[in-house]
């Protein structure tokens, strides 16, 4: 089994938590589980977007790779974002030290992948729902298990440093809602 970033307690043992392939519509957004933390789900929701995009890497629990903060990329085209997601896909699936945002300023669309393996989509909600349906997602309920724990894995520290060096990030302080 590949490493996971979110665990919950079952019968006194900590086991990986896997969201089912479901999503729910809320007033101004769509929320989907990210089964197994697969970055390809985030990538698939880029389909209805054109870009260019800003990435926002919210580093709330660093392990020496950088200071806590909100790291925004310069504008990136879709192929660059996809290549970046694929480069760091293993890290994204296994480590909970961050939240990842993508914003398409041309159409005010935003994707947010949080430390709980939930993906929030703002903007063309119906298009996002269609993308999820094409991936065999259905409408349903999602929850964050309680109690749960996040994993911050030492074996990904070098990859986290590489990620921080991968863009000309502009850093700003964490907001209260970013902090653990």
C-alpha positions as CSV (number, residue, x, y, z in Angstrom):
1,X,0.0,0.0,0.0
2,X,1.3,3.5,-0.9
3,X,1.8,6.0,2.0
4,X,-1.2,8.1,3.0
5,X,-1.5,11.4,4.7
6,X,-4.7,11.0,6.6
7,X,-5.4,8.3,9.2
8,X,-8.3,7.5,11.5
9,X,-8.8,5.2,14.4
10,X,-10.6,1.9,14.0
11,X,-10.9,-0.5,16.9
12,X,-7.9,1.1,18.6
13,X,-5.6,1.0,15.5
14,X,-4.7,3.9,13.2
15,X,-5.5,3.0,9.6
16,X,-5.4,5.1,6.4
17,X,-8.5,7.0,5.7
18,X,-9.9,6.8,2.1
19,X,-12.7,9.0,1.0
20,X,-15.2,7.3,-1.3
21,X,-15.5,8.6,-4.9
22,X,-18.3,11.0,-4.1
23,X,-19.0,14.7,-4.2
24,X,-21.6,17.1,-2.9
25,X,-22.9,20.4,-4.1
26,X,-23.0,23.3,-1.7
27,X,-24.3,26.8,-2.2
28,X,-21.3,28.2,-4.1
29,X,-19.0,25.3,-4.4
30,X,-18.6,21.6,-5.0
31,X,-16.8,19.4,-2.5
32,X,-15.2,16.0,-3.5
33,X,-13.2,13.4,-1.7
34,X,-9.8,12.6,-3.1
35,X,-9.6,8.8,-2.8
36,X,-6.0,7.8,-2.0
37,X,-4.8,11.4,-2.4
38,X,-4.4,10.9,-6.1
39,X,-3.2,14.1,-7.8
40,X,-4.8,13.0,-11.1
41,X,-8.2,14.0,-9.7
42,X,-7.0,17.6,-9.1
43,X,-5.5,17.5,-12.7
44,X,-8.8,16.2,-14.2
45,X,-10.6,19.2,-12.8
46,X,-8.4,21.4,-14.9
47,X,-10.2,20.2,-18.0
48,X,-12.9,22.9,-18.1
49,X,-10.3,25.6,-17.2
50,X,-8.1,27.5,-19.7
51,X,-5.6,29.4,-17.5
52,X,-3.1,30.8,-17.1
53,X,-3.2,29.8,-13.4
54,X,-1.7,30.8,-10.1
55,X,-0.8,28.0,-7.7
56,X,-0.9,28.8,-4.0
57,X,1.0,26.3,-1.9
58,X,-0.1,26.8,1.8
59,X,2.7,25.4,3.9
60,X,1.2,25.1,7.4
61,X,3.4,22.4,8.9
62,X,7.0,22.7,7.5
63,X,9.7,20.2,8.2
64,X,12.6,22.5,7.5
65,X,12.1,23.1,3.8
66,X,10.8,26.7,4.2
67,X,9.0,28.9,6.7
68,X,5.3,28.5,7.2
69,X,3.5,30.7,4.7
70,X,1.4,31.1,1.6
71,X,3.5,30.6,-1.5
72,X,2.0,31.9,-4.7
73,X,3.5,31.0,-8.1
74,X,3.7,33.3,-11.1
75,X,1.1,32.7,-13.8
76,X,1.5,29.3,-15.3
77,X,0.0,27.7,-18.4
78,X,-1.9,24.4,-18.1
79,X,0.9,22.1,-19.4
80,X,3.2,23.6,-16.8
81,X,0.7,23.0,-14.0
82,X,0.1,19.5,-15.1
83,X,3.8,18.7,-15.3
84,X,4.3,20.2,-11.8
85,X,1.4,18.1,-10.4
86,X,2.8,14.9,-11.9
87,X,6.3,15.7,-10.6
88,X,5.1,15.9,-7.0
89,X,2.1,13.5,-7.1
90,X,3.7,11.1,-4.6
91,X,4.4,13.8,-2.1
92,X,0.9,15.3,-2.5
93,X,-0.7,11.9,-1.8
94,X,1.4,11.0,1.3
95,X,2.2,14.1,3.2
96,X,-0.2,16.5,5.0
97,X,2.0,19.5,5.6
98,X,0.3,21.7,3.0
99,X,-2.9,22.7,1.3
100,X,-2.8,23.4,-2.5
101,X,-4.9,26.0,-4.3
102,X,-5.2,26.7,-8.0
103,X,-6.8,29.9,-9.3
104,X,-7.9,30.8,-12.9
105,X,-8.3,34.5,-12.7
106,X,-9.9,34.8,-16.2
107,X,-13.1,33.0,-15.0
108,X,-12.7,33.3,-11.2
109,X,-12.4,29.6,-10.8
110,X,-10.6,28.1,-7.8
111,X,-9.6,24.5,-6.8
112,X,-8.5,23.8,-3.2
113,X,-7.1,20.5,-2.1
114,X,-6.8,20.4,1.6
115,X,-4.8,18.3,4.2
116,X,-7.9,16.2,4.7
117,X,-8.0,15.0,1.1
118,X,-11.0,17.1,0.3
119,X,-11.2,19.0,-2.9
120,X,-13.2,22.2,-3.1
121,X,-14.2,23.6,-6.5
122,X,-15.5,27.2,-7.0
123,X,-16.6,28.6,-10.4
124,X,-18.1,26.5,-13.1
125,X,-19.6,23.9,-10.7
126,X,-21.5,22.1,-13.3
127,X,-18.5,21.6,-15.4
128,X,-16.6,20.3,-12.4
129,X,-19.5,17.9,-11.6
130,X,-19.4,16.6,-15.1
131,X,-15.6,15.9,-14.8
132,X,-16.2,14.0,-11.6
133,X,-19.1,12.0,-13.1
134,X,-16.8,11.0,-16.0
135,X,-14.5,9.5,-13.3
136,X,-17.3,7.5,-11.8
137,X,-17.9,9.8,-8.9
138,X,-21.5,10.2,-7.7
139,X,-23.3,12.6,-5.4
140,X,-23.0,11.6,-1.8
141,X,-21.9,12.6,1.7
142,X,-18.4,13.2,2.9
143,X,-17.0,13.5,6.3
144,X,-13.6,13.9,8.0
145,X,-13.2,11.1,10.5
146,X,-12.9,11.9,14.2
147,X,-10.5,11.3,15.7
148,X,-7.9,11.5,12.9
149,X,-4.2,12.3,12.4
150,X,-2.1,13.8,9.7
151,X,1.2,12.3,8.6
152,X,4.2,14.5,7.9
153,X,6.7,12.1,6.4
154,X,10.5,12.5,6.8
155,X,11.0,10.5,3.6
156,X,9.4,13.4,1.6
157,X,11.5,16.2,3.1
158,X,13.9,16.2,0.1
159,X,10.9,16.3,-2.3
160,X,9.4,19.2,-0.2
161,X,12.6,21.1,-0.6
162,X,12.6,20.4,-4.4
163,X,8.9,21.6,-4.6
164,X,9.9,24.9,-2.8
165,X,12.7,25.4,-5.4
166,X,10.4,24.6,-8.3
167,X,8.8,28.0,-8.6
168,X,9.6,31.7,-8.2
169,X,7.2,31.8,-5.2
170,X,5.9,35.0,-3.7
171,X,5.5,34.4,0.1
172,X,2.9,35.9,2.4
173,X,2.1,35.0,6.0
174,X,-0.4,32.3,6.9
175,X,-3.9,33.4,7.7
176,X,-5.6,32.2,10.9
177,X,-7.7,29.7,8.9
178,X,-4.5,28.1,7.4
179,X,-3.0,27.1,10.7
180,X,-3.4,23.7,12.2
